[in-house]
Amino acid sequence: MFQSKLIVLLSGILFCFCSTVPCFANANQKTISLLDQYRHYPNHQYPALSIPLPQLSMRSIDKKGSLIFSDSPETVLEDGILYEDTVKGRCRLYYYHVNGTATPKKVVVLLQNNTNKNTDYTIIRSANAGPSKNYFYVGKTSQENYLVPQTELHQKLAAGKTTILNQSTQNKPLTKDELVCGIYDLTFNNPTKIIVAMMPVNADPVRFIRTAHILPPDSHKLRGTFPVIDRTIIPKKNYNPAQDGTVNFVLGDNILDKYLTGKDATTGEKTINYGNYGVLYYINIPMRGTGYVNYSLTPLGGVYSGCVGVRINDSDKMQLIGTPGHKMFFGKQYGDIANLGTYNMRDKVLFIFSPPGASNLPISITVGPA
């Protein structure tokens, strides 16, 4: 969780340990910085692209909301509050933490109503993955669980009360080096404090946070509250395969796709979401002409494990496509590609994507005549 991309060399293979653009290794593992290498490729022609392609000029439209991102300290070495902030309205919570202690722990999210009014809140959708020492599995599964169809859950929180957001996390102890990840889309009609904490497995969460101290961030400071929850990506002009040929665009590079800036509510410091984790991307490419086009995804920063949702003509049904679909991760070799499908140009094709934990960015999306 740092500005430079770090690839971990472990037993002769590339391996990823964290949820941000970089992957941070343990002290006894060799790390290699690649960020400057990627920044200096002309026209963003990354080495992972086997054939240099024209860049499809894109623009973005951001949807406002409160993105609560809790990922620092990522490896938690003591009990305490990992992050907290008070929000109102639409909110997304994304947390990603590893138990770095020698004893089992649990990571619990609590909601606290410090007003004198009852609060109505809605869990629009949610996902949990882990605990597991397979970090790729946690990152990929959290995305898959988040994108599947869900039913909204409406709840009330009385004035002055505190509640546990998801009771099932009470029964999911983490042993040493195990990871958990959670994603929640929420709305609140009154200001409500969201608290993410790690504690002993037998602790009462409500009592625990009364005396728990807020843990300082680790050196990478990847936590905070950010003002954007969704980003729509569309071309500046309609794509014409017959004229434009095969093209691509890059996501998660902080060049074409800028990272969010926000504030750590516990320290007051400015913070940057390196990788835009927790942001939901909607990708739509209006087209001119007839026929069929093919889409694919290529990891540019190293090993990658995620999924993409596809919705055709505003259908309620969404297909999930693994990236990759045939194995847990890919991206160890330049030129690794995940096929996202072939589609009729007359159909409205919407791709839904969020940067998965434990994977490297950026990624390239390629579109061309089928």
N, C-alpha and C positions, 0 to 999 in steps of 0.2 A: 504494500500500500504506500506507494511513493511515486515521485514524478517520473523516475526512469524505469524503463522496462527491464525486468530482471528475469532471466531464464535460469532455472535451477538444473544443474547437471547432476543427476543422481543415478548411479549404477549404469551409466552409459546411455540413459534416455533423458529426454526433456520432460520435466515434471513441474506442475504448477501447484502452489500452496495457498493462494489467497484469492480474494474476491475482487481485486482491482486490476487495472491495467498491468501493474507489475506483479511479480510473484516473489514473495520474500522468503528466503531460505533460513534454515537454522544456521547457527554460527559455524558449524563444521561443514557447510556445504558451499561449493563454489558458485559465485554469481557473476553474471556478465551483463553489463548495461548495453542495451540496444537502441535506446530512444533516439540518440543523435543520429544513428545510422539511418533510421526510418525518416527522420525529419529532412535529410539532405538528398533524398531521391527526387530527381526532377519530375515535375508534374505528378507527384505522388505515385510513381510507378514502383511499387514495393517489390522486393525480390521474390515474394511468395507468388506473384502473378507471373506465370510462365511466359505470357505474351503481353507486352505493354499495350494498354487499351486506352482509347479516348475517355476522358472524364465526363460523365453526365453532370451538368451543372444543376445543383440542387439548392433548395431553400428550406428553411424550417419554420414551423409555427409552434410556439410553446403554449401549453395549457397550464395556467397558474394553479397553485395548490401548495400545501406544505409537505415536503418530502423529508421525513425523519430518517436519517441514515446513521446506524450504530455499527461501527466496525473498527473502533479504536478505544481501548486496546483490543486488537484482534485476538491475540493469545492472552487470555486473562489469567493473571497469576495470584489473584486474591479476590475475596468476596467484596461485592460493592455494587454501586449503581454505575452502569456502563454509559448511559446517556439518558437525558430527560429534557423535555421541553413542553410548553403549553401551546396548544393549537385550537383553532376553531374552524369549522367548515370542512372542506375536502382535504384529506390527508392520506399519504401513503407512508407506511413504516417498512423499512428494510433493515434487518439486523443479521449479523454474520459473526459468530464468535466461537473460539476454541477454548476448551478447558486446559489451561496450562499447569494446573496444580496436580498433586499426586493423589487427591481424593475426589470421589464423585461429586458433581455439582449439578445444578439445574439453572437454566436461563429462563426467566419469567418476565412477561410484559404486564404491567399494571396500568390501570386508568384511574386517575385521581381527580375528583370534582371538588375544587376548593372554593366554589361559588356558593351562594345561598339559594340557588335555583336547581331544580332537578334537570339533568341533562339527558336528552334523547340522542342516541348514537346508533349508527348502522355499520355493520361489517359487510361491505359490498362484495368483497372477495378476499380470500386468504390462502396461504400456502405455508406448510412447514416441511422441512426436510432434515434428516439426521435424528439423533446423533450418529455420526459415522466417522471413521478415519479415512474413508474414501472421499476426498474432497470434491473430485469430479462428479461423483454420484450425487452428493448433496447439492452442488451448484445446478446440475442439470435437472434433477428431480424437483427442486424448488420451482423452477420455471415451468415444468410440465404441470405440476399441481396447481400453480397459479392460473394458468391459461385454460384449464378445463372449465366447462359450464358449472356455475354455482348459483345458489339461492341466497339472496340477501337475508341478513339476520338483524332484526330490530331489537334494541335493548334500551333500558333506562338505568341511569346512575344517579342515586339520590344525592342531594346537596350534602357536601362535607364527607362523602363516602369514597372508598377506594375498592376497586374490584380487579380480579385477574382477567385479562383479555381472553385467554384461551386456557381452560382448565387442563387440557391434555398435556400441556408442557410441564405440569406438576409431576407427571409420571414418566418423564423422559430424562433420566439422569445421564450426564456426560461423564465418561471416564477420561483419564488423561489423554490429551491430543485429539479428542473427538470434537467434531464440528457440528453446530446447528445453524440453520438459516430459516428466517421467517419473513414473509411478505404479507402485509395487510393493507387493504384499501378501506378507509374509514371516513365517516362524516360525523361531525359534532355540531349541535345547535348552540352550545355554550362552550366557553373556554375549558379545556380539559387537559390535564397533564398526562403525558405518556412517559412511562418509566421502564427502561430496560435494565435488568439487574441479574447478576449471578450470585448464587447463594448455596448453602448446604442443602442437600436433598431433603432433609427433614425440617427445614425452616418454614415457618408460616410467612408467606411473601408479604402480606400486609403489615405484619409486625416487624419484619426484617427491614423494610425501607424506612421505618420511623427513625432508626438509628444508623442506617448504613451511610457511608460517606461516598461521594462521587469520585470514581477512579480517574486519575489524569489520563489523557490520551497517550498512546505510544508515540514514538518519534515521527510516525507517518501521518498522524492527526487526521485520519480518514473517518470523520464523523461530523455531524452538523445538521442544521435545518436549512433546506434549500427551497426556492420559491417556485419550482417547476416540477410537475409530476408526469406529464406526457409531452412528447415531441412528435409532431407530424412532419414527415419528410416527403417533399414533392419536387419534381423537376421545375426549373424556371420556364421551360416551354415543353409542349407535348413531344414525346419521344416518337420518332418515325423510324422503325427498323430498316426500311428500304433505303433511307437516306443516311441515317446515322450509323448503321451497322451495329456491331457489338460494342457495348460501353460498360463502364462500371462507376461506382461511387463508394466512398469510404465512410464508415461510421466509427466513432470512438477514438478519433485521432487528435482532437483538440485543434485541428487545423481547419478542416471542412466542417467538422461537427464539434462545436465548442463545449467544453466542460462547464458544469454549473458552479457558480460561486454562492456561498451562503455564510452562515455564522454558527459557530459552536455556542449553543445557548448556555453551556456550563462554564465557559471561560470568557465569552464575549469576543473571541478571536475570529477573524475571517478564515474561511476554510474553502477548499476546492474539492469537488467530487471527481477525482481522477477516474474516468471511465463512465461517468453518469450512471452508476449503479442505482437501481430502483426506479429509473426513468423508463416509461413504457413508450416505445417507438411505434408509430403507425406509418407505414411506407406504402404509398400509392403512386403509380406512374401512369398518368393519362397518356393515351397513344393515338396516333394517326395512322390510318391504313387498315388492312385486313390481313388475316393469317394468324400465325401462332408465334409466341415468343417463349424463350426459356430463361429461367432465373437460377442462379447458383450463389453460394456463399463460400468465401475463402478466408481462413484466418491468416492474418498478416503478422501478428505479434508473437506467435508461438502456439503451444498446445491450447485446445479450445474444446468445450463440451457444453452444448446448449440445445435449444429448440426454437422453432419459429412457428407461429400460428398463421394460417391462411384462411381468409374469408372471401367467398366469391359472391359478387352482386348483392352485398349487404345481407347475406343469409345469416340466420341465427346459428347455423352449424359452422364450426371451425375445425379445420384439419390441423393436427400437430405434426410437424416434420422435424425429426431429430437432426441436429447438426454436430456430429454426423449421425446418420440413422443406423448404421450397421455395426457400430462399436461405441465404446464409452467416450473416447476423445480422438481428435486428430490434430494436425498442424505441426507434427514433428518434422515433416518434410515440406519444402517449398512446393507449391502447386497442389496441395491437398484441397479438394473441392467437395462440397455437399450440394447435391442437386435439389433445388427447391421446387422443381416441377415445370411443366409446359402448359401454357394457358392460351385461350383464344383472346386475341387482341380486343375483341368487342366486349369482353367481360371486364367488370371492375374487379381487380384483384388487390386485396388489402393484406399486406404482411404485417404481423404484430410481433414485436421483438423487444427483449430487454436484456442488457448485458448480464450474462450468467456469472455467478460467483465461481471462483477457482479457475477462471479462464483468462487468457490474454487477449488484449485488444491492440490495434484496431482490427476490423473485419472489412472485407470488400464484398459488395453485392454486384454481380455481373448480370446484365440482361442483353439478350440478342435474339436475332431470328432463329426460330427452331429449325 
